[in-house]
Amino acid sequence: MRIIKVLLSNRPKILKDGGQQALLPYNDPVQLPIMPLRQENGEWLRLEIALPGYSVWLRAWQVQLGRAKLYLLDSNYAANFPAHREITSELYGGGPELRLKQELLLGIGGWRLPPVVIGLLCNLKANYGANIVVVSNEGRELNAYRIRKFNLDGFVDALISSCFVRLLKPDADIFRLALDIAQVPLKQAVYIENTPMFIEVAQGLGIRSILHANHESTTAKLSAVGLKNTE
């Protein structure tokens, strides 16, 4: 529901023959328009991600892009072994193993950032008895982790995941399947998403859709359709 990326420093150079050469300059965070993501107590948010055989610590950064927030995850942290500090140092390099590590850090770390949207969904379910149906393009391992970590089975009524149904967003059929499983009239369905392409597909099916930029704007848009977020 938020824009989350791994902090990388890849910068391509266009060669005379039209090819590209990857340059990997060091980007000093102090010189970039980013700031540490702070916890409520003011401490810098750091996440420990358990990978097979070892853990990697990630520092969380944030960038304000208009009304949206961009979150960055950075493994270049003194608590990590030198080899692990390099995981977020380059994009499309290092082979399949590095790409897999980056995907794991992004997938797990992204969901461990402050889960304000989860609280919003829980409030909607408690106040309105809403059916919460999640439509996801994820693998089995990440699904299992998220369900366990955030107790999704405590408030999510159905998880429509690509690894189970063999459909991927933006395929319209995955949205039709979600509607069939939810068993609610189309006019009562509301779809929340942070990817404009998926929003367009849902709207094309007649589903009221909210493009998520941040907690405040999504709360306001939900209130406009009669779903007020009362604590």
N, C-alpha and C positions, 0 to 999 in steps of 0.2 A: 504494500500500500504506500510505500515511500520510495524515493529514489535513492538507491544504495549502490555504491561502487567500491571496488578495491582501488586504493591510491597507487597509481602507477606513474612512471616518468618516461614512457615511450614517446619519442618525437620523430616522425619519419622525415627523411630528406629525399627530395625528388632528384634523381640523377638525370644526366643529359639524355640518356637513352629511354627515359620515361619510367625506369624502374625506381624502386624505393630502397633506401638504406635506413635501418632503424638506428637512431641515436638515443643514447641512454644517459642524458645529463643528470646530475644530482639536483633535485629540487629541494631547496631548503624551505620547509613549511613556514618559517618565519617570514619569508619573502613572498608567500602566496596569499591570496585573499580567502584564507580559511582560518577557522578557529577551533580549538579543542571543544569537544562535546562534553559538557559538565554534568555531573550528577546533582541531585538536589542539595547535597552537602558541599557542593563546590569542587569536589575532586574530579579530576579528569577520568572519563569513562574508559576503562580498559577491560577487554574481554579475553578470557582464557578459553581457547578452542582446542578440544582434545582430538587429535588425529591419531591414527594407528601407531602406537609406540611412543608418542611424545605429545606435548602440548605446545601451542603457539599463542603468544599474547598479541592482541591487536589493540592499537590505540584508535579511538574514534574521533573523527573530525566532522565539522559541518560547514556548509556553504549556503548562504541565503541567495536563491536565484529567483528574484521577484517574490512571488507568494509561496514558492515551493522551497523546500529544504533538500539539499543534496548531502548525503552522508558518505564519508570516506573511511575506509578501514586500512590501517597501515601496520605492517609487521616489522618495520624498521625501528625496533624498540630494544633497549639494552637488556631486557629480561629474556630475550630470545638468543639462541645460539646463532652465530654468524650466518650459517647456511639458511636458517629459517628467516632471518631478517631480509633475505633477498626474494622471498616469495612474491611480494607485491612490488618488486622493483621494475618489472618489465612486462609488456603485453605481447602475446603471440610469440613467445620465445621459450627456450628451455625444454621443449618437448612436451609430450602428453602428460607426464607425471606432474610437471609444474602447473599446467593448465587445470588438472584435476584438483590440485591443492588449492589453487585460486578459487575454483568453483565451490569447494567445500568451505573455505573461509568466508566467502561471500554469502553462500546459502545459509550457513549456520550462524555466522556473526551478524548478518543482517536481521535475522529474526530475534536476536538477543538484544537489539537496541531497545530503548524504552518502548514498551508495547502499548502506546496510547490508543491505537485503533482497536486493540483487543478489548480495552475497557469500554470503548464506545459501543462495540457490538454486544457486549454483555449487558450494558444498560438498555439497549434496544430490545433485547430478548426479555429482560426482566420487566420492562415497563409496558411492552406491547405484545409480548408473546410471539415475537417474530421468529420465523424459521430462518436459520442461518445456514446457507449453502455456500461452500467455498469451491470455486472453480480454479484449478491450478495446473500449471505445466511443470510438474516436478517428478523426480524419481522416487522410488520406494524408500530409499534410505533417508532422504531429507524429510519426506512425509512422516515417517515413523519418528524421527527426532522431534519435529515440530509438534506433533500430537502429544508426545510424552512431555516435552519441555514446557509447553504452554497450556497443557490440559485442554486441548482443543475439543476432545470428546466430551468435555463438561458443558459446552455451550453450542458447538457446531452440530447441526442436525445431519448434514451429509457433506462428504468430501468428494467432489468430482475431479479426480486427478488423472492427468494424461497417462500415467503409468498403469492405471487400472482400466481405463475405458478406451484406450488406444485412439484417442482424439486429442488434438492440440488446439488451443486458442491460436489464431483467430477463426478456426473452423466453426461455422454457425451451429453445427450439429452438437457441439459440446454445450452450447448455451441452451439448445432445445432439450437436451438430456437433463440439464439442471432444472429447467422448468417442469419437466415431467416428474422428476423425483420430488421437487418441492411441493407439487400439487396445490399451487395457489393460482388464482386468476392473474392473467398477464398484467392487468391494470394495478394489481397490488404489489408487483415485483419491483424491487429497486436494486440496481447493480452498481457497486462501488469499485472503481478501478483507477490505476494511475497511468495506464497506457492508452493514449488516444485511439490507436488502431482497434483495440478491443472494445472501447466505448462505441465506436462507429458501428461495429458488427452488432452489438447488443441493441443499439438504437434502431438499426435496420430491421430487427425482429420485433420492434415495438416495445422494448423493455426500457423503462425510465432509468437513466444512467447518470451517475455522478462521477465526474473526473476528479479524483482525489489529488489535491496539492498539499494540503496540510490539515491538521485536526480542526482548526477553527473554521476554515471554509467548508469542509465536509459537514461539520455540525450544522452550519447555517443552511446549507443546501438540503439537508435532511429535515430541518425544521420547516423549510418552505414547502415540503410535501407532507407535512403533518406529523413528522417523527422527531419530537423534541428530545434532546439528550438531557434528561433530568437525573441527577446523581441519586 
